[in-house]
Amino acid sequence: MVTPPYSVDVRRLEAFSAIELYALLKLRVDIFVVEQACAYPELDGKDGEALHLRLLIDGRTAAYARLWQPAGAPPRIGRVLVSPDHRGNRLGEALMHEAIRTCEAHFPGEPVALSAQSHLERFYAGLGFSPTSEEYVEDGIAHIDMERPVSPLSATG
């Protein structure tokens, strides 16, 4: 299928209106807690220090990723999701390309890390990520840590 046209929105938590923030957090909870049947603290205290990347279609979040850099570690891409209404349109791939570009712009010269659900290892490998851990179970779902090396373009400016 063809990726529908979207706009890219990257902002800090405080830049969201209450209504926008509610819609974003509801989508994350609907997918990560309800759909994936994982009872865990979705609101984990990291949102305030993160960049929130959204692909918007008709003004609504079609895909989302949270980007942040833990102290002493490479920047991370997390909370990657595609809204159920927009699955099957290759938005996951488009989202990850935008997330990588955003990380390279905001954290130049650094590799990019993520914790992938194990069944998506090939998808992330296709985007340049390589495993950096053995498989482990987090919140009842098999995961593997992965990292993408510094892009030559990002490293030189």
CNS distance restraints for C-alpha pairs under 8 A (distance, minus, plus):
assign (resid   1 and name CA) (resid  88 and name CA) 6.83 0.50 0.50
assign (resid   1 and name CA) (resid  89 and name CA) 5.32 0.50 0.50
assign (resid   1 and name CA) (resid  90 and name CA) 7.05 0.50 0.50
assign (resid   2 and name CA) (resid  89 and name CA) 5.76 0.50 0.50
assign (resid   2 and name CA) (resid  90 and name CA) 7.03 0.50 0.50
assign (resid   3 and name CA) (resid  89 and name CA) 4.93 0.50 0.50
assign (resid   3 and name CA) (resid  90 and name CA) 5.58 0.50 0.50
assign (resid   3 and name CA) (resid  91 and name CA) 6.14 0.50 0.50
assign (resid   3 and name CA) (resid  94 and name CA) 7.88 0.50 0.50
assign (resid   4 and name CA) (resid  57 and name CA) 7.86 0.50 0.50
assign (resid   4 and name CA) (resid  89 and name CA) 7.01 0.50 0.50
assign (resid   5 and name CA) (resid  57 and name CA) 6.91 0.50 0.50
assign (resid   6 and name CA) (resid  55 and name CA) 5.88 0.50 0.50
assign (resid   6 and name CA) (resid  56 and name CA) 5.31 0.50 0.50
assign (resid   6 and name CA) (resid  57 and name CA) 4.96 0.50 0.50
assign (resid   6 and name CA) (resid  58 and name CA) 7.91 0.50 0.50
assign (resid   7 and name CA) (resid  55 and name CA) 5.64 0.50 0.50
assign (resid   7 and name CA) (resid  56 and name CA) 5.15 0.50 0.50
assign (resid   7 and name CA) (resid  57 and name CA) 6.72 0.50 0.50
assign (resid   8 and name CA) (resid  53 and name CA) 7.17 0.50 0.50
assign (resid   8 and name CA) (resid  54 and name CA) 5.90 0.50 0.50
assign (resid   8 and name CA) (resid  55 and name CA) 4.85 0.50 0.50
assign (resid   8 and name CA) (resid  56 and name CA) 6.30 0.50 0.50
assign (resid   8 and name CA) (resid  98 and name CA) 7.91 0.50 0.50
assign (resid   9 and name CA) (resid  52 and name CA) 7.90 0.50 0.50
assign (resid   9 and name CA) (resid  53 and name CA) 5.70 0.50 0.50
assign (resid   9 and name CA) (resid  54 and name CA) 5.12 0.50 0.50
assign (resid   9 and name CA) (resid  55 and name CA) 6.39 0.50 0.50
assign (resid   9 and name CA) (resid  56 and name CA) 7.21 0.50 0.50
assign (resid  10 and name CA) (resid  51 and name CA) 6.42 0.50 0.50
assign (resid  10 and name CA) (resid  52 and name CA) 5.47 0.50 0.50
assign (resid  10 and name CA) (resid  53 and name CA) 4.41 0.50 0.50
assign (resid  10 and name CA) (resid  54 and name CA) 6.39 0.50 0.50
assign (resid  11 and name CA) (resid  15 and name CA) 6.29 0.50 0.50
assign (resid  11 and name CA) (resid  16 and name CA) 7.75 0.50 0.50
assign (resid  11 and name CA) (resid  51 and name CA) 5.54 0.50 0.50
assign (resid  11 and name CA) (resid  52 and name CA) 5.40 0.50 0.50
assign (resid  11 and name CA) (resid  53 and name CA) 6.78 0.50 0.50
assign (resid  12 and name CA) (resid  16 and name CA) 7.49 0.50 0.50
assign (resid  12 and name CA) (resid  48 and name CA) 7.21 0.50 0.50
assign (resid  12 and name CA) (resid  49 and name CA) 7.64 0.50 0.50
assign (resid  12 and name CA) (resid  50 and name CA) 6.41 0.50 0.50
assign (resid  12 and name CA) (resid  51 and name CA) 5.04 0.50 0.50
assign (resid  12 and name CA) (resid  52 and name CA) 6.07 0.50 0.50
assign (resid  13 and name CA) (resid  21 and name CA) 7.85 0.50 0.50
assign (resid  13 and name CA) (resid  47 and name CA) 6.56 0.50 0.50
assign (resid  13 and name CA) (resid  48 and name CA) 5.68 0.50 0.50
assign (resid  13 and name CA) (resid  49 and name CA) 7.95 0.50 0.50
assign (resid  13 and name CA) (resid  50 and name CA) 7.36 0.50 0.50
assign (resid  13 and name CA) (resid  51 and name CA) 7.33 0.50 0.50
assign (resid  13 and name CA) (resid  52 and name CA) 7.08 0.50 0.50
assign (resid  14 and name CA) (resid  48 and name CA) 7.63 0.50 0.50
assign (resid  16 and name CA) (resid  20 and name CA) 5.75 0.50 0.50
assign (resid  16 and name CA) (resid  21 and name CA) 5.66 0.50 0.50
assign (resid  17 and name CA) (resid  21 and name CA) 6.09 0.50 0.50
assign (resid  18 and name CA) (resid  22 and name CA) 6.05 0.50 0.50
assign (resid  19 and name CA) (resid  23 and name CA) 6.26 0.50 0.50
assign (resid  20 and name CA) (resid  24 and name CA) 6.20 0.50 0.50
assign (resid  21 and name CA) (resid  25 and name CA) 6.08 0.50 0.50
assign (resid  22 and name CA) (resid  26 and name CA) 5.95 0.50 0.50
assign (resid  23 and name CA) (resid  27 and name CA) 6.19 0.50 0.50
assign (resid  24 and name CA) (resid  28 and name CA) 6.37 0.50 0.50
assign (resid  24 and name CA) (resid  61 and name CA) 7.33 0.50 0.50
assign (resid  25 and name CA) (resid  29 and name CA) 6.13 0.50 0.50
assign (resid  26 and name CA) (resid  30 and name CA) 5.92 0.50 0.50
assign (resid  27 and name CA) (resid  31 and name CA) 6.25 0.50 0.50
assign (resid  27 and name CA) (resid  83 and name CA) 7.41 0.50 0.50
assign (resid  28 and name CA) (resid  32 and name CA) 5.81 0.50 0.50
assign (resid  28 and name CA) (resid  33 and name CA) 7.68 0.50 0.50
assign (resid  28 and name CA) (resid  42 and name CA) 7.72 0.50 0.50
assign (resid  28 and name CA) (resid  79 and name CA) 7.57 0.50 0.50
assign (resid  28 and name CA) (resid  81 and name CA) 7.67 0.50 0.50
assign (resid  29 and name CA) (resid  33 and name CA) 5.03 0.50 0.50
assign (resid  29 and name CA) (resid  34 and name CA) 6.44 0.50 0.50
assign (resid  29 and name CA) (resid  42 and name CA) 6.72 0.50 0.50
assign (resid  30 and name CA) (resid  34 and name CA) 4.97 0.50 0.50
assign (resid  30 and name CA) (resid  35 and name CA) 6.03 0.50 0.50
assign (resid  31 and name CA) (resid  35 and name CA) 4.77 0.50 0.50
assign (resid  31 and name CA) (resid  36 and name CA) 6.24 0.50 0.50
assign (resid  31 and name CA) (resid  81 and name CA) 7.64 0.50 0.50
assign (resid  32 and name CA) (resid  36 and name CA) 5.36 0.50 0.50
assign (resid  32 and name CA) (resid  37 and name CA) 7.27 0.50 0.50
assign (resid  32 and name CA) (resid  38 and name CA) 6.57 0.50 0.50
assign (resid  32 and name CA) (resid  42 and name CA) 7.58 0.50 0.50
assign (resid  33 and name CA) (resid  37 and name CA) 5.35 0.50 0.50
assign (resid  33 and name CA) (resid  38 and name CA) 4.70 0.50 0.50
assign (resid  33 and name CA) (resid  39 and name CA) 5.76 0.50 0.50
assign (resid  33 and name CA) (resid  40 and name CA) 7.00 0.50 0.50
assign (resid  33 and name CA) (resid  42 and name CA) 7.38 0.50 0.50
assign (resid  34 and name CA) (resid  38 and name CA) 6.80 0.50 0.50
assign (resid  38 and name CA) (resid 139 and name CA) 6.00 0.50 0.50
assign (resid  38 and name CA) (resid 140 and name CA) 7.11 0.50 0.50
assign (resid  39 and name CA) (resid 139 and name CA) 7.43 0.50 0.50
assign (resid  40 and name CA) (resid 139 and name CA) 6.92 0.50 0.50
assign (resid  43 and name CA) (resid  47 and name CA) 7.63 0.50 0.50
assign (resid  46 and name CA) (resid  50 and name CA) 6.42 0.50 0.50
assign (resid  46 and name CA) (resid  68 and name CA) 7.91 0.50 0.50
assign (resid  47 and name CA) (resid  51 and name CA) 7.75 0.50 0.50
assign (resid  47 and name CA) (resid  66 and name CA) 7.74 0.50 0.50
assign (resid  49 and name CA) (resid  68 and name CA) 6.61 0.50 0.50
assign (resid  50 and name CA) (resid  66 and name CA) 6.37 0.50 0.50
assign (resid  50 and name CA) (resid  67 and name CA) 5.45 0.50 0.50
assign (resid  50 and name CA) (resid  68 and name CA) 4.52 0.50 0.50
assign (resid  50 and name CA) (resid  69 and name CA) 7.63 0.50 0.50
assign (resid  51 and name CA) (resid  66 and name CA) 5.94 0.50 0.50
assign (resid  51 and name CA) (resid  67 and name CA) 5.05 0.50 0.50
assign (resid  51 and name CA) (resid  68 and name CA) 6.24 0.50 0.50
assign (resid  52 and name CA) (resid  64 and name CA) 7.34 0.50 0.50
assign (resid  52 and name CA) (resid  65 and name CA) 6.24 0.50 0.50
assign (resid  52 and name CA) (resid  66 and name CA) 4.86 0.50 0.50
assign (resid  52 and name CA) (resid  67 and name CA) 6.36 0.50 0.50
assign (resid  53 and name CA) (resid  64 and name CA) 5.60 0.50 0.50
assign (resid  53 and name CA) (resid  65 and name CA) 5.29 0.50 0.50
assign (resid  53 and name CA) (resid  66 and name CA) 6.19 0.50 0.50
assign (resid  53 and name CA) (resid  67 and name CA) 7.45 0.50 0.50
assign (resid  53 and name CA) (resid  99 and name CA) 7.06 0.50 0.50
assign (resid  54 and name CA) (resid  61 and name CA) 6.01 0.50 0.50
assign (resid  54 and name CA) (resid  62 and name CA) 7.28 0.50 0.50
assign (resid  54 and name CA) (resid  63 and name CA) 5.69 0.50 0.50
assign (resid  54 and name CA) (resid  64 and name CA) 4.47 0.50 0.50
assign (resid  54 and name CA) (resid  65 and name CA) 6.68 0.50 0.50
assign (resid  54 and name CA) (resid  95 and name CA) 7.90 0.50 0.50
assign (resid  55 and name CA) (resid  61 and name CA) 5.91 0.50 0.50
assign (resid  55 and name CA) (resid  62 and name CA) 5.59 0.50 0.50
assign (resid  55 and name CA) (resid  63 and name CA) 5.07 0.50 0.50
assign (resid  55 and name CA) (resid  64 and name CA) 6.34 0.50 0.50
assign (resid  55 and name CA) (resid  95 and name CA) 6.85 0.50 0.50
assign (resid  56 and name CA) (resid  60 and name CA) 5.15 0.50 0.50
assign (resid  56 and name CA) (resid  61 and name CA) 4.70 0.50 0.50
assign (resid  56 and name CA) (resid  62 and name CA) 5.45 0.50 0.50
assign (resid  56 and name CA) (resid  63 and name CA) 7.18 0.50 0.50
assign (resid  57 and name CA) (resid  61 and name CA) 6.59 0.50 0.50
assign (resid  57 and name CA) (resid  62 and name CA) 6.02 0.50 0.50
assign (resid  61 and name CA) (resid  83 and name CA) 7.28 0.50 0.50
assign (resid  62 and name CA) (resid  82 and name CA) 5.91 0.50 0.50
assign (resid  62 and name CA) (resid  83 and name CA) 5.14 0.50 0.50
assign (resid  62 and name CA) (resid  85 and name CA) 7.52 0.50 0.50
assign (resid  62 and name CA) (resid  86 and name CA) 6.03 0.50 0.50
assign (resid  62 and name CA) (resid  91 and name CA) 7.87 0.50 0.50
assign (resid  63 and name CA) (resid  80 and name CA) 7.63 0.50 0.50
assign (resid  63 and name CA) (resid  81 and name CA) 5.57 0.50 0.50
assign (resid  63 and name CA) (resid  82 and name CA) 4.21 0.50 0.50
assign (resid  63 and name CA) (resid  83 and name CA) 5.82 0.50 0.50
assign (resid  63 and name CA) (resid  86 and name CA) 7.98 0.50 0.50
assign (resid  63 and name CA) (resid  91 and name CA) 6.74 0.50 0.50
assign (resid  63 and name CA) (resid  92 and name CA) 7.14 0.50 0.50
assign (resid  63 and name CA) (resid  95 and name CA) 6.53 0.50 0.50
assign (resid  64 and name CA) (resid  79 and name CA) 7.32 0.50 0.50
assign (resid  64 and name CA) (resid  80 and name CA) 5.73 0.50 0.50
assign (resid  64 and name CA) (resid  81 and name CA) 5.36 0.50 0.50
assign (resid  64 and name CA) (resid  82 and name CA) 6.53 0.50 0.50
assign (resid  64 and name CA) (resid  95 and name CA) 7.04 0.50 0.50
assign (resid  65 and name CA) (resid  77 and name CA) 6.52 0.50 0.50
assign (resid  65 and name CA) (resid  78 and name CA) 5.80 0.50 0.50
assign (resid  65 and name CA) (resid  79 and name CA) 5.31 0.50 0.50
assign (resid  65 and name CA) (resid  80 and name CA) 4.42 0.50 0.50
assign (resid  65 and name CA) (resid  81 and name CA) 6.57 0.50 0.50
assign (resid  65 and name CA) (resid  95 and name CA) 7.47 0.50 0.50
assign (resid  65 and name CA) (resid  99 and name CA) 7.05 0.50 0.50
assign (resid  66 and name CA) (resid  77 and name CA) 5.80 0.50 0.50
assign (resid  66 and name CA) (resid  78 and name CA) 5.10 0.50 0.50
assign (resid  66 and name CA) (resid  79 and name CA) 5.63 0.50 0.50
assign (resid  66 and name CA) (resid  80 and name CA) 6.98 0.50 0.50
assign (resid  67 and name CA) (resid  75 and name CA) 6.99 0.50 0.50
assign (resid  67 and name CA) (resid  76 and name CA) 5.62 0.50 0.50
assign (resid  67 and name CA) (resid  77 and name CA) 4.77 0.50 0.50
assign (resid  67 and name CA) (resid  78 and name CA) 6.36 0.50 0.50
assign (resid  67 and name CA) (resid  99 and name CA) 7.50 0.50 0.50
assign (resid  67 and name CA) (resid 103 and name CA) 7.24 0.50 0.50
assign (resid  68 and name CA) (resid  75 and name CA) 5.50 0.50 0.50
assign (resid  68 and name CA) (resid  76 and name CA) 5.47 0.50 0.50
assign (resid  68 and name CA) (resid  77 and name CA) 6.93 0.50 0.50
assign (resid  69 and name CA) (resid  73 and name CA) 6.59 0.50 0.50
assign (resid  69 and name CA) (resid  74 and name CA) 6.05 0.50 0.50
assign (resid  69 and name CA) (resid  75 and name CA) 3.99 0.50 0.50
assign (resid  69 and name CA) (resid  76 and name CA) 5.89 0.50 0.50
assign (resid  70 and name CA) (resid  74 and name CA) 7.06 0.50 0.50
assign (resid  70 and name CA) (resid  75 and name CA) 6.71 0.50 0.50
assign (resid  70 and name CA) (resid  76 and name CA) 7.74 0.50 0.50
assign (resid  74 and name CA) (resid 110 and name CA) 6.29 0.50 0.50
assign (resid  74 and name CA) (resid 111 and name CA) 5.97 0.50 0.50
assign (resid  74 and name CA) (resid 112 and name CA) 5.84 0.50 0.50
assign (resid  74 and name CA) (resid 113 and name CA) 6.27 0.50 0.50
assign (resid  75 and name CA) (resid 103 and name CA) 7.07 0.50 0.50
assign (resid  75 and name CA) (resid 107 and name CA) 6.98 0.50 0.50
assign (resid  75 and name CA) (resid 110 and name CA) 7.35 0.50 0.50
assign (resid  75 and name CA) (resid 111 and name CA) 7.18 0.50 0.50
assign (resid  75 and name CA) (resid 112 and name CA) 5.32 0.50 0.50
assign (resid  75 and name CA) (resid 113 and name CA) 6.17 0.50 0.50
assign (resid  76 and name CA) (resid 112 and name CA) 5.74 0.50 0.50
assign (resid  76 and name CA) (resid 113 and name CA) 4.68 0.50 0.50
assign (resid  76 and name CA) (resid 114 and name CA) 5.33 0.50 0.50
assign (resid  77 and name CA) (resid  99 and name CA) 7.13 0.50 0.50
assign (resid  77 and name CA) (resid 112 and name CA) 7.30 0.50 0.50
assign (resid  77 and name CA) (resid 113 and name CA) 6.42 0.50 0.50
assign (resid  77 and name CA) (resid 114 and name CA) 5.27 0.50 0.50
assign (resid  78 and name CA) (resid 114 and name CA) 6.24 0.50 0.50
assign (resid  78 and name CA) (resid 115 and name CA) 7.17 0.50 0.50
assign (resid  81 and name CA) (resid  92 and name CA) 7.28 0.50 0.50
assign (resid  82 and name CA) (resid  86 and name CA) 6.54 0.50 0.50
assign (resid  82 and name CA) (resid  87 and name CA) 6.18 0.50 0.50
assign (resid  82 and name CA) (resid  91 and name CA) 6.79 0.50 0.50
assign (resid  82 and name CA) (resid  92 and name CA) 6.26 0.50 0.50
assign (resid  83 and name CA) (resid  87 and name CA) 6.48 0.50 0.50
assign (resid  86 and name CA) (resid  91 and name CA) 7.41 0.50 0.50
assign (resid  87 and name CA) (resid  91 and name CA) 7.10 0.50 0.50
assign (resid  90 and name CA) (resid  94 and name CA) 6.56 0.50 0.50
assign (resid  91 and name CA) (resid  95 and name CA) 5.81 0.50 0.50
assign (resid  92 and name CA) (resid  96 and name CA) 6.19 0.50 0.50
assign (resid  93 and name CA) (resid  97 and name CA) 6.29 0.50 0.50
assign (resid  94 and name CA) (resid  98 and name CA) 6.31 0.50 0.50
assign (resid  95 and name CA) (resid  99 and name CA) 6.05 0.50 0.50
assign (resid  96 and name CA) (resid 100 and name CA) 6.03 0.50 0.50
assign (resid  96 and name CA) (resid 127 and name CA) 7.91 0.50 0.50
assign (resid  97 and name CA) (resid 101 and name CA) 6.21 0.50 0.50
assign (resid  97 and name CA) (resid 127 and name CA) 7.87 0.50 0.50
assign (resid  98 and name CA) (resid 102 and name CA) 6.03 0.50 0.50
assign (resid  99 and name CA) (resid 103 and name CA) 6.11 0.50 0.50
assign (resid 100 and name CA) (resid 104 and name CA) 6.15 0.50 0.50
assign (resid 100 and name CA) (resid 112 and name CA) 7.54 0.50 0.50
assign (resid 101 and name CA) (resid 105 and name CA) 6.22 0.50 0.50
assign (resid 102 and name CA) (resid 106 and name CA) 6.11 0.50 0.50
assign (resid 103 and name CA) (resid 107 and name CA) 5.37 0.50 0.50
assign (resid 103 and name CA) (resid 108 and name CA) 7.24 0.50 0.50
assign (resid 103 and name CA) (resid 112 and name CA) 7.21 0.50 0.50
assign (resid 104 and name CA) (resid 108 and name CA) 4.83 0.50 0.50
assign (resid 104 and name CA) (resid 109 and name CA) 7.16 0.50 0.50
assign (resid 104 and name CA) (resid 110 and name CA) 7.43 0.50 0.50
assign (resid 104 and name CA) (resid 151 and name CA) 7.78 0.50 0.50
assign (resid 104 and name CA) (resid 154 and name CA) 5.68 0.50 0.50
assign (resid 105 and name CA) (resid 154 and name CA) 7.51 0.50 0.50
assign (resid 108 and name CA) (resid 154 and name CA) 5.56 0.50 0.50
assign (resid 108 and name CA) (resid 155 and name CA) 6.30 0.50 0.50
assign (resid 108 and name CA) (resid 157 and name CA) 7.53 0.50 0.50
assign (resid 109 and name CA) (resid 150 and name CA) 5.83 0.50 0.50
assign (resid 109 and name CA) (resid 151 and name CA) 7.50 0.50 0.50
assign (resid 109 and name CA) (resid 154 and name CA) 5.59 0.50 0.50
assign (resid 109 and name CA) (resid 155 and name CA) 4.20 0.50 0.50
assign (resid 109 and name CA) (resid 156 and name CA) 7.56 0.50 0.50
assign (resid 110 and name CA) (resid 149 and name CA) 7.49 0.50 0.50
assign (resid 110 and name CA) (resid 150 and name CA) 5.33 0.50 0.50
assign (resid 110 and name CA) (resid 155 and name CA) 7.53 0.50 0.50
assign (resid 111 and name CA) (resid 147 and name CA) 6.68 0.50 0.50
assign (resid 111 and name CA) (resid 148 and name CA) 5.49 0.50 0.50
assign (resid 111 and name CA) (resid 149 and name CA) 4.53 0.50 0.50
assign (resid 111 and name CA) (resid 150 and name CA) 4.42 0.50 0.50
assign (resid 111 and name CA) (resid 151 and name CA) 7.66 0.50 0.50
assign (resid 112 and name CA) (resid 147 and name CA) 5.54 0.50 0.50
assign (resid 112 and name CA) (resid 148 and name CA) 5.10 0.50 0.50
assign (resid 112 and name CA) (resid 149 and name CA) 6.68 0.50 0.50
assign (resid 112 and name CA) (resid 150 and name CA) 7.34 0.50 0.50
assign (resid 113 and name CA) (resid 129 and name CA) 7.99 0.50 0.50
assign (resid 113 and name CA) (resid 145 and name CA) 7.39 0.50 0.50
assign (resid 113 and name CA) (resid 146 and name CA) 5.73 0.50 0.50
assign (resid 113 and name CA) (resid 147 and name CA) 4.22 0.50 0.50
assign (resid 113 and name CA) (resid 148 and name CA) 6.30 0.50 0.50
assign (resid 114 and name CA) (resid 145 and name CA) 5.92 0.50 0.50
assign (resid 114 and name CA) (resid 146 and name CA) 5.45 0.50 0.50
assign (resid 114 and name CA) (resid 147 and name CA) 6.35 0.50 0.50
assign (resid 115 and name CA) (resid 143 and name CA) 6.35 0.50 0.50
assign (resid 115 and name CA) (resid 144 and name CA) 5.71 0.50 0.50
assign (resid 115 and name CA) (resid 145 and name CA) 4.43 0.50 0.50
assign (resid 115 and name CA) (resid 146 and name CA) 6.14 0.50 0.50
assign (resid 116 and name CA) (resid 120 and name CA) 6.39 0.50 0.50
assign (resid 116 and name CA) (resid 121 and name CA) 6.44 0.50 0.50
assign (resid 116 and name CA) (resid 124 and name CA) 7.70 0.50 0.50
assign (resid 116 and name CA) (resid 143 and name CA) 5.33 0.50 0.50
assign (resid 116 and name CA) (resid 144 and name CA) 5.33 0.50 0.50
assign (resid 116 and name CA) (resid 145 and name CA) 6.09 0.50 0.50
assign (resid 116 and name CA) (resid 146 and name CA) 6.86 0.50 0.50
assign (resid 117 and name CA) (resid 121 and name CA) 7.00 0.50 0.50
assign (resid 117 and name CA) (resid 141 and name CA) 6.94 0.50 0.50
assign (resid 117 and name CA) (resid 142 and name CA) 5.83 0.50 0.50
assign (resid 117 and name CA) (resid 143 and name CA) 4.24 0.50 0.50
assign (resid 117 and name CA) (resid 144 and name CA) 6.39 0.50 0.50
assign (resid 118 and name CA) (resid 135 and name CA) 7.10 0.50 0.50
assign (resid 118 and name CA) (resid 142 and name CA) 5.48 0.50 0.50
assign (resid 118 and name CA) (resid 143 and name CA) 4.61 0.50 0.50
assign (resid 118 and name CA) (resid 144 and name CA) 5.61 0.50 0.50
assign (resid 119 and name CA) (resid 142 and name CA) 7.94 0.50 0.50
assign (resid 120 and name CA) (resid 124 and name CA) 6.41 0.50 0.50
assign (resid 121 and name CA) (resid 125 and name CA) 6.01 0.50 0.50
assign (resid 121 and name CA) (resid 131 and name CA) 8.00 0.50 0.50
assign (resid 121 and name CA) (resid 144 and name CA) 7.56 0.50 0.50
assign (resid 122 and name CA) (resid 126 and name CA) 6.16 0.50 0.50
assign (resid 123 and name CA) (resid 127 and name CA) 6.94 0.50 0.50
assign (resid 124 and name CA) (resid 128 and name CA) 6.71 0.50 0.50
assign (resid 124 and name CA) (resid 129 and name CA) 5.51 0.50 0.50
assign (resid 124 and name CA) (resid 130 and name CA) 7.84 0.50 0.50
assign (resid 125 and name CA) (resid 129 and name CA) 4.62 0.50 0.50
assign (resid 125 and name CA) (resid 130 and name CA) 5.84 0.50 0.50
assign (resid 128 and name CA) (resid 148 and name CA) 5.56 0.50 0.50
assign (resid 128 and name CA) (resid 149 and name CA) 7.67 0.50 0.50
assign (resid 129 and name CA) (resid 146 and name CA) 5.71 0.50 0.50
assign (resid 129 and name CA) (resid 147 and name CA) 4.97 0.50 0.50
assign (resid 129 and name CA) (resid 148 and name CA) 4.22 0.50 0.50
assign (resid 129 and name CA) (resid 149 and name CA) 7.46 0.50 0.50
assign (resid 130 and name CA) (resid 146 and name CA) 5.12 0.50 0.50
assign (resid 130 and name CA) (resid 147 and name CA) 5.44 0.50 0.50
assign (resid 130 and name CA) (resid 148 and name CA) 6.35 0.50 0.50
assign (resid 131 and name CA) (resid 144 and name CA) 6.65 0.50 0.50
assign (resid 131 and name CA) (resid 145 and name CA) 5.77 0.50 0.50
assign (resid 131 and name CA) (resid 146 and name CA) 4.24 0.50 0.50
assign (resid 131 and name CA) (resid 147 and name CA) 6.54 0.50 0.50
assign (resid 132 and name CA) (resid 144 and name CA) 7.56 0.50 0.50
assign (resid 132 and name CA) (resid 145 and name CA) 5.40 0.50 0.50
assign (resid 132 and name CA) (resid 146 and name CA) 5.14 0.50 0.50
assign (resid 132 and name CA) (resid 147 and name CA) 6.58 0.50 0.50
assign (resid 133 and name CA) (resid 144 and name CA) 5.95 0.50 0.50
assign (resid 133 and name CA) (resid 145 and name CA) 5.26 0.50 0.50
assign (resid 133 and name CA) (resid 146 and name CA) 7.20 0.50 0.50
assign (resid 134 and name CA) (resid 144 and name CA) 6.16 0.50 0.50
assign (resid 134 and name CA) (resid 145 and name CA) 7.59 0.50 0.50
assign (resid 135 and name CA) (resid 142 and name CA) 6.47 0.50 0.50
assign (resid 135 and name CA) (resid 143 and name CA) 5.56 0.50 0.50
assign (resid 135 and name CA) (resid 144 and name CA) 4.72 0.50 0.50
assign (resid 135 and name CA) (resid 145 and name CA) 7.76 0.50 0.50
assign (resid 136 and name CA) (resid 142 and name CA) 5.57 0.50 0.50
assign (resid 136 and name CA) (resid 143 and name CA) 5.36 0.50 0.50
assign (resid 136 and name CA) (resid 144 and name CA) 6.30 0.50 0.50
assign (resid 137 and name CA) (resid 141 and name CA) 5.29 0.50 0.50
assign (resid 137 and name CA) (resid 142 and name CA) 4.36 0.50 0.50
assign (resid 137 and name CA) (resid 143 and name CA) 5.85 0.50 0.50
assign (resid 138 and name CA) (resid 142 and name CA) 6.35 0.50 0.50
assign (resid 138 and name CA) (resid 143 and name CA) 6.64 0.50 0.50
assign (resid 150 and name CA) (resid 154 and name CA) 6.69 0.50 0.50
assign (resid 150 and name CA) (resid 155 and name CA) 6.35 0.50 0.50
assign (resid 151 and name CA) (resid 155 and name CA) 6.13 0.50 0.50
assign (resid 152 and name CA) (resid 156 and name CA) 6.42 0.50 0.50
assign (resid 153 and name CA) (resid 157 and name CA) 6.17 0.50 0.50
